Amino acid sequence: MQRLPRGRHAAIREPRPPAEAGSRRNRTAPRFNFPRFNFPRFKFMTVAAVVFAVAAASLALGLGLKPAALHARETADAPSAGSAASGPAEAVKYTSRSSPAISSPSAFPWHHAAKRRHHAAVTATPSPSVSPSVAVTPTPSATPSGAASTGSDGSSWPTSVPGWQLTYSTDFPGNSLPSGWDAYNGEPGGDPDGNWQSSNVTVSGGALHLLATPSAQGGVQFYGNPQTYGMYLVRMKGDYEPDLDINNLAILWPAQQGVWPPEVDFYQDAGGTRQSFSASLHVAPDGNGDCCVIASPTQDSDGTAWHTYGVQWTPTSMTYTIDGQVWASVSRNSLSSPAQWPTIPMNLTLQSQNQASAQPGGTIDTMTVAWVAEYAMN
């Protein structure tokens, strides 16, 4: 059958006579005619365009490229650059709770070690008989420049220690917290038995007092001298509370808001009669678990009497002291991945926290602090 010509000018072109048999024209099919498939050229081009578009989209996704609409949605769903990223597993439990109101620029120190989660693959090495050259003993005769000569117990912090330089000290003069200190106010991480109130923090008689009442405890943070590495000394004692589990703690907490871990607990008792204490080091990534809590052995000590508790934090070790004597230490070399050595600025925090449902019948002075001192590495 004779085929009619195609194209824009088909209507004005005359039909051509059939080609002779055996001619070259008869043996060669016209271009874009596709007699086998029998569909017009524009349909073929449409299908080809669709195939090309699908192939291009697949290639783009394979290369990690995103369509503009998808990118816009992901950008809208993602947290802003200034928002806090998802915290460690331990901190996730507290994200839905309201943070207590404090005026400090530092993060509120939810104390993750308070429940005594000491499940460590590495244990701090006890060494109660060793007295290193950098260990210190309170000396009543030392009189730091610009500070009172003694604390409320008659002792004072050392002003000259080999390897260390005094950067801050206070014996809590007057009747209010010194500059750079803030009192806690709120519930510690949704703990049903614990609650902090700023009214449970007082200063009098040359000492800091953390009180416990039937409904709350006291806690403070010093944010005025954040340091990376250093020696910290706290002269303190606690109440004798045989029927209560309100523990006292001295902690180094990250100075940057919203960051945890690391956490350095260099004193933690169990409340009650306070006849022993321990320390623990919480290291990244999640701060807890078998890999990331390095617990110290329990140290016998009467926590209701005056003692100076300290920690010496260096790039290679964490050394715990009591009255100038080393009782435990942790070496950086003892850590294994994913644990990470603390290398960020930290603040000193002091707090009491109830670990059980029993509450005091009235107001008790659960922690009394005569003075604190901070030193930097020379």
C-alpha contacts under 8 A as a table, 3 or more apart, distances in Angstrom:
res1	aa1	res2	aa2	distance
2	Q	18	P	6.75
4	L	10	A	7.80
4	L	15	P	6.31
5	P	10	A	5.48
5	P	13	R	7.38
5	P	15	P	7.04
6	R	9	H	7.48
6	R	10	A	5.19
7	G	10	A	5.35
8	R	11	A	7.83
9	H	12	I	5.83
9	H	13	R	6.60
10	A	13	R	5.34
19	A	23	S	6.93
19	A	25	R	6.82
19	A	26	N	6.10
20	E	23	S	5.74
20	E	26	N	7.24
21	A	26	N	6.74
22	G	26	N	6.60
22	G	27	R	7.02
23	S	26	N	5.40
23	S	27	R	6.61
24	R	27	R	5.24
24	R	28	T	6.37
25	R	28	T	5.43
25	R	29	A	7.73
26	N	29	A	7.32
29	A	33	N	7.25
30	P	33	N	5.62
31	R	34	F	7.77
32	F	41	R	6.59
33	N	38	N	7.79
33	N	40	P	7.85
33	N	41	R	7.72
34	F	37	F	5.72
34	F	38	N	5.99
34	F	39	F	7.40
35	P	38	N	5.00
39	F	43	K	6.79
39	F	44	F	7.53
40	P	43	K	5.63
40	P	44	F	6.86
41	R	44	F	5.21
41	R	45	M	6.34
42	F	45	M	5.03
42	F	46	T	6.14
43	K	46	T	5.05
43	K	47	V	6.25
44	F	47	V	5.22
44	F	48	A	6.09
45	M	48	A	4.99
45	M	49	A	6.09
46	T	49	A	5.11
46	T	50	V	6.33
47	V	50	V	5.14
47	V	51	V	6.18
48	A	51	V	5.10
48	A	52	F	6.06
49	A	52	F	5.06
49	A	53	A	6.11
50	V	53	A	5.07
50	V	54	V	6.19
51	V	54	V	5.22
51	V	55	A	6.16
52	F	55	A	5.10
52	F	56	A	6.09
53	A	56	A	5.08
53	A	57	A	6.14
54	V	57	A	5.14
54	V	58	S	6.16
55	A	58	S	5.15
55	A	59	L	6.17
56	A	59	L	5.09
56	A	60	A	6.13
57	A	60	A	5.04
57	A	61	L	6.25
58	S	61	L	5.25
58	S	62	G	6.13
59	L	62	G	5.02
59	L	63	L	6.27
60	A	63	L	5.15
60	A	64	G	6.40
60	A	65	L	5.03
60	A	66	K	7.13
61	L	64	G	5.05
61	L	65	L	5.29
61	L	66	K	6.45
62	G	65	L	7.40
66	K	70	L	6.28
66	K	71	H	5.91
67	P	70	L	5.42
67	P	71	H	6.21
68	A	71	H	5.12
68	A	72	A	6.06
69	A	72	A	5.12
69	A	73	R	6.33
70	L	73	R	5.20
70	L	74	E	6.21
71	H	74	E	5.16
71	H	75	T	6.03
72	A	75	T	5.11
72	A	76	A	6.19
73	R	76	A	5.06
73	R	77	D	6.17
74	E	77	D	5.07
74	E	78	A	6.00
75	T	78	A	5.24
76	A	79	P	7.89
79	P	83	S	6.10
79	P	84	A	7.92
79	P	85	A	7.54
80	S	83	S	5.33
84	A	87	G	7.80
84	A	258	G	6.80
86	S	92	V	7.19
87	G	90	E	7.81
87	G	91	A	5.60
87	G	92	V	5.96
87	G	259	V	7.79
87	G	260	W	7.61
88	P	91	A	5.29
88	P	92	V	6.32
88	P	260	W	7.36
88	P	261	P	7.94
88	P	285	P	6.83
88	P	286	D	4.67
88	P	287	G	7.47
89	A	92	V	5.29
89	A	93	K	7.42
89	A	286	D	5.70
90	E	93	K	6.14
90	E	94	Y	8.00
90	E	112	H	7.46
90	E	286	D	6.52
90	E	287	G	7.38
90	E	288	N	7.21
91	A	94	Y	5.54
91	A	95	T	6.86
91	A	260	W	7.86
92	V	95	T	5.39
93	K	96	S	7.33
94	Y	97	R	5.46
94	Y	189	G	5.63
94	Y	190	G	7.10
95	T	98	S	7.81
97	R	189	G	7.34
97	R	190	G	6.91
99	S	108	F	7.56
99	S	186	G	7.19
99	S	187	E	7.92
100	P	108	F	7.62
100	P	184	Y	7.52
100	P	185	N	5.50
100	P	186	G	4.16
100	P	187	E	6.52
101	A	184	Y	7.65
101	A	185	N	5.74
101	A	186	G	6.58
102	I	108	F	7.72
102	I	182	D	7.13
102	I	183	A	7.02
102	I	184	Y	6.11
102	I	185	N	6.15
103	S	182	D	6.86
104	S	107	A	7.69
104	S	181	W	7.72
104	S	182	D	5.90
104	S	223	Y	7.24
105	P	223	Y	7.70
105	P	257	Q	7.37
106	S	223	Y	6.64
106	S	255	A	5.72
106	S	256	Q	6.14
106	S	257	Q	5.09
107	A	254	P	7.69
107	A	255	A	7.00
107	A	256	Q	6.57
107	A	257	Q	4.05
107	A	258	G	5.60
107	A	259	V	7.47
108	F	184	Y	7.81
108	F	257	Q	7.71
109	P	253	W	6.72
109	P	349	T	7.93
110	W	188	P	5.63
110	W	189	G	5.85
111	H	114	A	5.72
111	H	188	P	7.31
112	H	115	K	7.19
113	A	116	R	5.41
113	A	117	R	6.05
113	A	265	D	7.85
113	A	280	S	7.77
114	A	117	R	7.67
114	A	353	Q	7.60
114	A	355	Q	7.51
115	K	355	Q	7.10
117	R	288	N	7.42
117	R	289	G	7.98
117	R	293	V	7.72
118	H	280	S	7.40
118	H	293	V	6.14
118	H	294	I	7.10
118	H	295	A	5.52
119	H	289	G	6.36
119	H	290	D	5.09
119	H	293	V	6.33
119	H	294	I	7.58
119	H	295	A	7.35
120	A	123	T	6.27
120	A	289	G	7.29
120	A	290	D	4.79
120	A	291	C	6.09
120	A	292	C	6.69
120	A	293	V	5.09
120	A	294	I	5.03
120	A	295	A	6.13
121	A	290	D	5.58
121	A	291	C	5.70
121	A	292	C	7.89
121	A	293	V	7.83
121	A	294	I	7.15
122	V	291	C	7.81
122	V	293	V	7.95
122	V	294	I	5.56
122	V	295	A	7.48
122	V	334	S	7.08
122	V	335	L	7.34
123	T	294	I	5.40
123	T	295	A	5.32
123	T	296	S	5.92
123	T	297	P	7.56
123	T	330	V	7.67
124	A	294	I	6.43
124	A	295	A	5.93
124	A	296	S	4.62
124	A	297	P	6.87
124	A	328	A	5.91
124	A	329	S	5.32
124	A	330	V	4.98
125	T	296	S	7.11
125	T	297	P	7.74
125	T	328	A	5.13
125	T	329	S	5.25
125	T	330	V	6.40
126	P	296	S	7.40
126	P	297	P	6.64
126	P	327	W	5.42
126	P	328	A	4.09
126	P	329	S	6.64
127	S	130	V	5.76
127	S	326	V	6.20
127	S	327	W	4.74
127	S	328	A	5.33
127	S	329	S	7.60
128	P	325	Q	6.71
128	P	326	V	5.59
128	P	327	W	3.94
128	P	328	A	6.91
129	S	325	Q	7.32
129	S	326	V	7.21
129	S	327	W	7.27
130	V	325	Q	6.58
130	V	326	V	5.76
130	V	327	W	7.48
131	S	135	A	6.30
131	S	324	G	7.21
131	S	325	Q	5.15
131	S	326	V	5.85
132	P	135	A	5.34
132	P	325	Q	7.66
132	P	326	V	7.22
133	S	162	P	7.14
134	V	161	V	6.58
134	V	162	P	5.96
134	V	163	G	6.51
134	V	164	W	7.65
135	A	321	T	7.30
135	A	324	G	4.88
135	A	325	Q	6.28
135	A	326	V	7.14
136	V	158	P	7.19
136	V	161	V	7.16
136	V	323	D	7.19
136	V	324	G	4.25
136	V	325	Q	7.52
137	T	157	W	7.99
137	T	158	P	7.33
137	T	308	T	7.94
137	T	323	D	5.51
137	T	324	G	4.47
138	P	155	S	6.06
138	P	156	S	5.61
138	P	157	W	5.28
138	P	158	P	6.04
138	P	308	T	7.45
138	P	323	D	7.19
138	P	324	G	7.67
139	T	142	A	5.65
139	T	155	S	6.03
139	T	156	S	5.64
139	T	157	W	6.50
139	T	158	P	6.29
140	P	149	S	7.70
140	P	150	T	6.37
140	P	154	G	6.24
140	P	155	S	4.38
140	P	156	S	5.14
140	P	157	W	7.89
141	S	149	S	7.53
141	S	155	S	7.96
141	S	156	S	7.42
142	A	149	S	6.86
142	A	156	S	6.26
142	A	157	W	6.91
142	A	158	P	6.09
142	A	159	T	6.79
143	T	147	A	7.14
143	T	148	A	7.01
143	T	149	S	4.68
143	T	150	T	7.45
143	T	156	S	7.30
143	T	159	T	7.54
144	P	147	A	5.56
144	P	148	A	7.42
144	P	149	S	6.93
144	P	157	W	7.70
144	P	158	P	7.69
144	P	159	T	5.85
147	A	169	S	7.63
147	A	170	T	6.69
147	A	171	D	7.37
148	A	151	G	7.40
148	A	171	D	6.88
148	A	173	P	7.97
149	S	156	S	6.65
150	T	153	D	7.49
150	T	154	G	5.14
150	T	155	S	5.15
150	T	156	S	4.79
150	T	171	D	7.50
151	G	154	G	5.30
151	G	155	S	5.44
151	G	156	S	5.77
151	G	171	D	5.50
151	G	206	G	6.31
151	G	207	A	7.20
151	G	370	A	5.01
151	G	371	W	6.02
152	S	155	S	7.50
152	S	171	D	7.82
152	S	205	G	6.70
152	S	206	G	5.28
152	S	207	A	5.98
152	S	370	A	5.33
153	D	306	W	7.56
153	D	370	A	6.58
156	S	371	W	7.45
157	W	169	S	7.85
157	W	233	L	7.99
157	W	371	W	7.62
157	W	372	V	7.60
157	W	373	A	6.56
158	P	161	V	6.85
159	T	165	Q	7.97
159	T	166	L	6.27
160	S	164	W	7.59
160	S	165	Q	7.10
160	S	166	L	7.37
161	V	164	W	5.41
161	V	165	Q	6.92
163	G	377	M	6.12
163	G	378	N	5.39
164	W	230	G	7.87
164	W	231	M	7.54
164	W	375	Y	5.80
164	W	376	A	5.59
164	W	377	M	4.77
164	W	378	N	5.23
165	Q	375	Y	5.09
165	Q	376	A	5.21
165	Q	377	M	6.29
165	Q	378	N	6.04
166	L	169	S	7.70
166	L	373	A	7.37
166	L	374	E	6.04
166	L	375	Y	4.29
166	L	376	A	6.51
167	T	225	N	7.96
167	T	373	A	7.78
167	T	374	E	5.66
167	T	375	Y	5.09
167	T	376	A	6.40
168	Y	225	N	7.34
168	Y	373	A	5.63
168	Y	374	E	5.07
168	Y	375	Y	6.91
169	S	371	W	7.27
169	S	372	V	5.61
169	S	373	A	4.20
169	S	374	E	6.29
170	T	173	P	7.77
170	T	178	P	7.94
170	T	371	W	5.59
170	T	372	V	5.79
170	T	373	A	6.75
171	D	206	G	6.12
171	D	207	A	6.44
171	D	370	A	5.80
171	D	371	W	4.18
171	D	372	V	6.75
172	F	175	N	7.99
172	F	176	S	7.90
172	F	177	L	6.95
172	F	178	P	6.59
172	F	203	V	6.65
172	F	204	S	7.80
172	F	206	G	5.29
172	F	207	A	5.31
172	F	208	L	6.15
172	F	370	A	7.31
172	F	371	W	6.70
173	P	176	S	7.85
173	P	178	P	7.81
173	P	203	V	7.59
173	P	204	S	7.42
173	P	205	G	7.62
173	P	206	G	5.00
173	P	207	A	7.21
174	G	203	V	6.94
174	G	204	S	6.47
174	G	205	G	7.75
174	G	206	G	6.92
175	N	202	T	7.21
175	N	203	V	4.71
175	N	204	S	5.08
176	S	202	T	6.71
176	S	203	V	5.23
176	S	204	S	7.73
177	L	181	W	6.06
177	L	182	D	7.34
177	L	202	T	7.57
177	L	203	V	6.39
177	L	208	L	7.92
178	P	181	W	5.97
179	S	224	G	7.53
180	G	222	F	5.72
180	G	223	Y	5.53
180	G	224	G	4.40
180	G	225	N	7.99
181	W	220	V	6.78
181	W	221	Q	5.70
181	W	222	F	4.44
181	W	223	Y	6.25
181	W	224	G	7.07
182	D	220	V	5.48
182	D	221	Q	5.51
182	D	222	F	6.62
182	D	223	Y	7.92
183	A	197	Q	7.68
183	A	198	S	5.08
183	A	201	V	6.56
183	A	218	G	7.39
183	A	219	G	5.78
183	A	220	V	4.38
183	A	221	Q	6.65
184	Y	196	W	5.80
184	Y	197	Q	6.09
184	Y	198	S	5.51
184	Y	218	G	6.77
184	Y	219	G	5.24
184	Y	220	V	5.68
184	Y	221	Q	7.70
185	N	195	N	7.80
185	N	196	W	4.93
185	N	197	Q	4.33
185	N	198	S	5.16
186	G	195	N	5.85
186	G	196	W	5.00
186	G	197	Q	6.19
187	E	190	G	5.69
187	E	191	D	6.44
187	E	192	P	7.99
187	E	194	G	6.37
187	E	195	N	4.44
187	E	196	W	5.92
188	P	191	D	5.58
188	P	194	G	6.41
188	P	195	N	6.16
188	P	196	W	7.12
191	D	194	G	5.36
191	D	195	N	7.44
192	P	195	N	7.84
193	D	354	N	6.01
193	D	355	Q	6.52
193	D	356	A	5.95
193	D	357	S	5.39
194	G	215	S	7.89
194	G	216	A	6.48
194	G	217	Q	7.18
194	G	353	Q	5.92
194	G	354	N	5.03
194	G	355	Q	7.08
195	N	215	S	6.84
195	N	216	A	4.62
195	N	217	Q	5.96
195	N	353	Q	7.57
195	N	354	N	7.92
196	W	200	N	7.51
196	W	216	A	5.20
196	W	217	Q	4.84
196	W	218	G	5.34
196	W	219	G	6.71
196	W	353	Q	8.00
197	Q	200	N	5.52
197	Q	201	V	7.67
197	Q	216	A	6.07
197	Q	217	Q	6.35
197	Q	218	G	6.01
197	Q	219	G	7.98
198	S	201	V	5.59
198	S	218	G	6.60
198	S	219	G	7.69
199	S	202	T	7.21
199	S	218	G	7.74
200	N	210	L	5.98
200	N	211	L	4.84
200	N	212	A	6.59
200	N	213	T	7.71
200	N	216	A	7.35
200	N	217	Q	6.01
200	N	218	G	4.77
200	N	219	G	7.90
201	V	208	L	7.46
201	V	209	H	5.86
201	V	210	L	4.95
201	V	211	L	6.23
201	V	218	G	5.39
201	V	219	G	6.86
201	V	220	V	7.67
202	T	208	L	6.14
202	T	209	H	5.20
202	T	210	L	6.73
202	T	211	L	7.84
203	V	206	G	7.12
203	V	207	A	5.78
203	V	208	L	4.70
203	V	209	H	5.96
204	S	207	A	5.63
204	S	208	L	6.78
204	S	209	H	7.62
206	G	370	A	6.76
207	A	368	T	6.56
207	A	369	V	5.48
207	A	370	A	4.70
207	A	371	W	7.03
208	L	368	T	5.69
208	L	369	V	4.94
208	L	370	A	6.57
208	L	371	W	7.95
209	H	365	D	6.29
209	H	366	T	7.70
209	H	367	M	5.91
209	H	368	T	4.70
209	H	369	V	6.48
210	L	217	Q	7.10
210	L	218	G	4.79
210	L	219	G	6.45
210	L	351	Q	7.27
210	L	352	S	7.00
210	L	365	D	6.02
210	L	366	T	5.96
210	L	367	M	5.03
210	L	368	T	6.37
211	L	217	Q	5.80
211	L	218	G	5.53
211	L	363	T	6.58
211	L	364	I	5.58
211	L	365	D	4.57
211	L	366	T	5.40
211	L	367	M	6.87
212	A	215	S	7.73
212	A	216	A	5.79
212	A	217	Q	4.31
212	A	218	G	6.53
212	A	352	S	7.84
212	A	360	P	7.17
212	A	363	T	5.66
212	A	364	I	5.33
212	A	365	D	6.48
212	A	366	T	6.04
213	T	216	A	5.32
213	T	217	Q	6.39
213	T	359	Q	7.39
213	T	360	P	6.02
213	T	361	G	7.39
213	T	362	G	5.60
213	T	363	T	4.57
213	T	364	I	6.61
214	P	359	Q	5.05
214	P	360	P	5.09
214	P	361	G	5.98
214	P	362	G	6.11
214	P	363	T	7.29
215	S	359	Q	7.12
217	Q	352	S	5.97
217	Q	353	Q	6.20
217	Q	354	N	7.40
218	G	351	Q	6.08
218	G	352	S	5.80
218	G	353	Q	7.69
219	G	349	T	7.58
219	G	350	L	5.72
219	G	351	Q	3.91
219	G	352	S	6.02
220	V	349	T	5.76
220	V	350	L	5.40
220	V	351	Q	6.15
221	Q	347	N	7.14
221	Q	348	L	6.00
221	Q	349	T	4.22
221	Q	350	L	6.38
222	F	225	N	7.33
222	F	347	N	6.10
222	F	348	L	5.47
222	F	349	T	6.15
223	Y	226	P	6.23
223	Y	255	A	7.09
223	Y	347	N	5.65
223	Y	348	L	7.30
225	N	347	N	7.02
226	P	255	A	6.20
226	P	345	P	5.42
226	P	346	M	5.23
226	P	347	N	5.12
227	Q	230	G	6.66
227	Q	344	I	7.81
227	Q	345	P	4.62
227	Q	346	M	5.47
227	Q	347	N	7.04
227	Q	376	A	7.49
228	T	343	T	6.29
228	T	344	I	5.44
228	T	345	P	4.23
228	T	346	M	6.26
229	Y	312	Q	7.79
229	Y	313	W	5.01
229	Y	314	T	5.16
229	Y	315	P	6.96
229	Y	343	T	7.51
229	Y	345	P	7.55
229	Y	376	A	6.83
229	Y	377	M	7.08
230	G	312	Q	6.01
230	G	313	W	5.27
230	G	314	T	6.59
230	G	374	E	7.06
230	G	375	Y	5.42
230	G	376	A	4.53
230	G	377	M	5.78
231	M	310	G	7.13
231	M	311	V	5.68
231	M	312	Q	4.37
231	M	313	W	6.12
231	M	374	E	5.79
231	M	375	Y	4.95
231	M	376	A	6.47
231	M	377	M	7.77
232	Y	310	G	5.39
232	Y	311	V	5.50
232	Y	312	Q	6.68
232	Y	348	L	7.96
232	Y	372	V	7.50
232	Y	373	A	5.93
232	Y	374	E	4.69
232	Y	375	Y	6.43
233	L	308	T	6.40
233	L	309	Y	5.76
233	L	310	G	4.39
233	L	311	V	6.91
233	L	372	V	5.61
233	L	373	A	5.24
233	L	374	E	6.51
234	V	250	A	7.84
234	V	308	T	5.42
234	V	309	Y	5.34
234	V	310	G	6.31
234	V	369	V	7.19
234	V	370	A	7.87
234	V	371	W	6.16
234	V	372	V	4.57
234	V	373	A	6.73
235	R	306	W	6.80
235	R	307	H	5.70
235	R	308	T	4.28
235	R	309	Y	6.47
235	R	369	V	5.77
235	R	370	A	5.47
235	R	371	W	5.45
235	R	372	V	6.32
236	M	306	W	5.60
236	M	307	H	5.85
236	M	308	T	6.46
236	M	309	Y	7.74
236	M	367	M	7.04
236	M	368	T	5.54
236	M	369	V	4.29
236	M	370	A	5.94
236	M	371	W	7.58
237	K	303	G	5.64
237	K	304	T	5.11
237	K	305	A	5.40
237	K	306	W	4.96
237	K	307	H	6.60
237	K	367	M	5.88
237	K	368	T	5.48
237	K	369	V	6.71
238	G	248	N	7.34
238	G	274	R	7.51
238	G	303	G	5.84
238	G	304	T	4.65
238	G	305	A	7.25
238	G	365	D	7.34
238	G	366	T	5.19
238	G	367	M	4.41
238	G	368	T	6.13
239	D	273	T	7.93
239	D	304	T	5.55
239	D	364	I	7.41
239	D	365	D	6.24
239	D	366	T	4.87
239	D	367	M	6.55
240	Y	272	G	6.38
240	Y	273	T	5.06
240	Y	274	R	6.82
240	Y	304	T	5.94
241	E	244	L	5.48
241	E	245	D	7.74
241	E	271	G	6.70
241	E	272	G	4.40
241	E	273	T	5.51
241	E	274	R	7.86
242	P	271	G	7.74
242	P	272	G	4.04
242	P	273	T	4.95
243	D	272	G	5.93
243	D	358	A	7.78
244	L	271	G	6.42
244	L	272	G	5.15
244	L	356	A	7.55
244	L	358	A	6.15
244	L	359	Q	6.91
244	L	360	P	7.20
245	D	270	A	6.11
245	D	271	G	4.52
245	D	272	G	5.42
245	D	354	N	5.88
245	D	355	Q	5.41
245	D	356	A	5.87
245	D	358	A	7.58
246	I	270	A	6.94
246	I	271	G	4.69
246	I	272	G	7.07
246	I	352	S	6.34
246	I	353	Q	5.31
246	I	354	N	4.11
246	I	355	Q	5.90
246	I	356	A	7.63
246	I	366	T	7.69
247	N	268	Q	6.80
247	N	269	D	5.38
247	N	270	A	4.87
247	N	271	G	4.15
247	N	272	G	7.86
247	N	352	S	5.55
247	N	353	Q	5.53
247	N	354	N	6.36
247	N	355	Q	7.13
248	N	267	Y	7.67
248	N	268	Q	5.81
248	N	269	D	5.79
248	N	270	A	7.48
248	N	271	G	6.80
248	N	350	L	7.71
248	N	351	Q	5.95
248	N	352	S	4.55
248	N	353	Q	6.76
248	N	366	T	7.57
248	N	367	M	6.66
249	L	265	D	7.12
249	L	266	F	7.79
249	L	267	Y	5.35
249	L	268	Q	4.57
249	L	269	D	6.90
249	L	350	L	5.81
249	L	351	Q	5.40
249	L	352	S	6.28
250	A	265	D	6.05
250	A	266	F	5.93
250	A	267	Y	5.06
250	A	268	Q	6.76
250	A	348	L	7.43
250	A	349	T	6.03
250	A	350	L	4.78
250	A	351	Q	6.80
251	I	263	E	7.13
251	I	264	V	5.51
251	I	265	D	4.45
251	I	266	F	6.05
251	I	267	Y	7.13
251	I	348	L	5.90
251	I	349	T	5.16
251	I	350	L	6.34
252	L	263	E	5.93
252	L	264	V	4.91
252	L	265	D	6.48
252	L	266	F	7.92
252	L	346	M	5.77
252	L	347	N	5.40
252	L	348	L	4.79
252	L	349	T	6.14
253	W	260	W	7.93
253	W	262	P	7.17
253	W	263	E	5.37
253	W	264	V	6.82
253	W	346	M	5.21
253	W	347	N	5.20
253	W	348	L	6.40
253	W	349	T	6.79
254	P	257	Q	7.45
254	P	259	V	6.25
254	P	260	W	6.59
254	P	261	P	7.35
254	P	262	P	6.74
254	P	263	E	7.07
254	P	344	I	7.00
254	P	345	P	6.15
254	P	346	M	4.39
254	P	347	N	6.14
255	A	259	V	7.95
255	A	344	I	7.96
255	A	345	P	5.63
255	A	346	M	4.76
255	A	347	N	5.42
256	Q	259	V	5.84
256	Q	345	P	7.54
256	Q	346	M	7.98
260	W	263	E	7.10
260	W	287	G	7.52
261	P	282	H	6.35
261	P	283	V	5.89
261	P	284	A	5.74
261	P	285	P	7.17
261	P	286	D	6.81
261	P	287	G	5.37
262	P	281	L	7.59
262	P	282	H	5.36
262	P	283	V	4.85
262	P	284	A	6.22
262	P	287	G	6.66
262	P	342	P	5.80
263	E	281	L	6.06
263	E	282	H	4.95
263	E	283	V	6.87
263	E	287	G	7.74
264	V	279	A	7.85
264	V	280	S	6.34
264	V	281	L	4.85
264	V	282	H	6.33
265	D	268	Q	6.75
265	D	279	A	5.22
265	D	280	S	5.16
265	D	281	L	6.21
266	F	278	S	7.32
266	F	279	A	4.67
266	F	280	S	6.65
266	F	309	Y	7.45
266	F	310	G	6.70
266	F	311	V	6.09
266	F	320	Y	6.38
267	Y	277	F	6.43
267	Y	278	S	5.91
267	Y	279	A	5.31
267	Y	309	Y	6.85
268	Q	277	F	5.33
268	Q	278	S	5.38
268	Q	279	A	6.03
269	D	274	R	6.09
269	D	275	Q	7.99
269	D	276	S	6.18
269	D	277	F	4.24
269	D	278	S	6.48
269	D	303	G	7.76
270	A	274	R	6.40
270	A	276	S	7.64
270	A	277	F	7.03
271	G	274	R	5.29
273	T	303	G	7.79
273	T	304	T	7.57
274	R	277	F	7.36
274	R	301	S	7.70
274	R	302	D	6.07
274	R	303	G	4.87
274	R	304	T	6.38
275	Q	300	D	6.07
275	Q	301	S	5.20
275	Q	302	D	4.52
275	Q	303	G	5.80
275	Q	304	T	7.84
276	S	298	T	6.46
276	S	299	Q	5.45
276	S	300	D	4.33
276	S	301	S	4.93
276	S	302	D	6.56
276	S	303	G	6.96
277	F	298	T	5.67
277	F	299	Q	5.42
277	F	300	D	6.67
277	F	301	S	6.97
277	F	303	G	7.86
278	S	295	A	7.67
278	S	296	S	5.81
278	S	297	P	6.28
278	S	298	T	4.81
278	S	299	Q	6.01
279	A	295	A	6.15
279	A	296	S	5.17
279	A	297	P	7.73
279	A	298	T	7.92
279	A	320	Y	7.86
280	S	293	V	6.53
280	S	294	I	5.48
280	S	295	A	4.38
280	S	296	S	5.81
281	L	292	C	7.86
281	L	293	V	5.59
281	L	294	I	4.99
281	L	295	A	6.50
282	H	287	G	4.77
282	H	288	N	6.56
282	H	292	C	5.71
282	H	293	V	4.70
282	H	294	I	6.55
283	V	286	D	7.37
283	V	287	G	4.96
283	V	288	N	7.71
283	V	292	C	5.14
283	V	293	V	6.52
283	V	339	A	5.50
283	V	340	Q	5.59
283	V	341	W	6.45
283	V	342	P	6.88
284	A	287	G	5.13
284	A	292	C	6.43
284	A	338	P	6.84
284	A	339	A	5.15
284	A	340	Q	5.29
284	A	341	W	7.81
285	P	292	C	7.51
285	P	338	P	6.53
285	P	339	A	6.50
285	P	340	Q	7.39
286	D	289	G	7.73
286	D	292	C	7.16
287	G	292	C	5.23
287	G	293	V	6.43
288	N	291	C	7.24
288	N	292	C	5.04
288	N	293	V	5.44
289	G	292	C	5.59
289	G	293	V	6.48
290	D	293	V	6.57
291	C	336	S	7.98
291	C	338	P	7.35
291	C	339	A	6.56
292	C	338	P	7.91
292	C	339	A	5.72
296	S	328	A	6.59
296	S	329	S	7.91
297	P	328	A	7.60
299	Q	327	W	7.59
302	D	305	A	5.81
303	G	306	W	7.25
303	G	307	H	7.46
307	H	322	I	6.86
307	H	323	D	6.04
308	T	322	I	5.62
308	T	323	D	4.86
308	T	324	G	7.48
309	Y	320	Y	7.77
309	Y	321	T	5.88
309	Y	322	I	4.67
309	Y	323	D	6.44
310	G	320	Y	5.85
310	G	321	T	4.94
310	G	322	I	6.22
310	G	324	G	7.88
311	V	318	M	6.87
311	V	319	T	5.52
311	V	320	Y	4.58
311	V	321	T	6.02
312	Q	317	S	7.84
312	Q	318	M	5.74
312	Q	319	T	4.99
312	Q	320	Y	6.54
313	W	317	S	6.19
313	W	318	M	4.76
313	W	319	T	6.58
314	T	317	S	5.35
314	T	318	M	6.43
314	T	377	M	7.89
315	P	332	R	7.69
315	P	341	W	7.94
315	P	343	T	7.48
316	T	331	S	6.10
316	T	332	R	5.02
316	T	333	N	7.45
317	S	329	S	7.04
317	S	330	V	5.59
317	S	331	S	4.50
317	S	332	R	5.49
318	M	329	S	5.51
318	M	330	V	5.05
318	M	331	S	6.54
318	M	332	R	7.92
319	T	326	V	6.81
319	T	327	W	8.00
319	T	328	A	6.16
319	T	329	S	4.28
319	T	330	V	6.45
320	Y	326	V	5.73
320	Y	327	W	6.01
320	Y	328	A	5.33
320	Y	329	S	5.89
321	T	324	G	5.74
321	T	325	Q	5.09
321	T	326	V	4.29
321	T	327	W	5.64
321	T	328	A	7.27
322	I	325	Q	5.27
322	I	326	V	6.57
322	I	327	W	7.00
326	V	329	S	7.65
330	V	334	S	7.32
331	S	334	S	5.39
331	S	335	L	7.47
332	R	335	L	5.67
332	R	341	W	6.43
333	N	336	S	7.85
335	L	339	A	6.06
335	L	340	Q	7.25
335	L	341	W	7.80
336	S	339	A	5.71
336	S	340	Q	7.88
337	S	340	Q	7.11
352	S	366	T	7.15
352	S	367	M	7.14
354	N	357	S	7.67
360	P	363	T	7.00
360	P	364	I	7.42
365	D	368	T	6.75
369	V	372	V	7.70
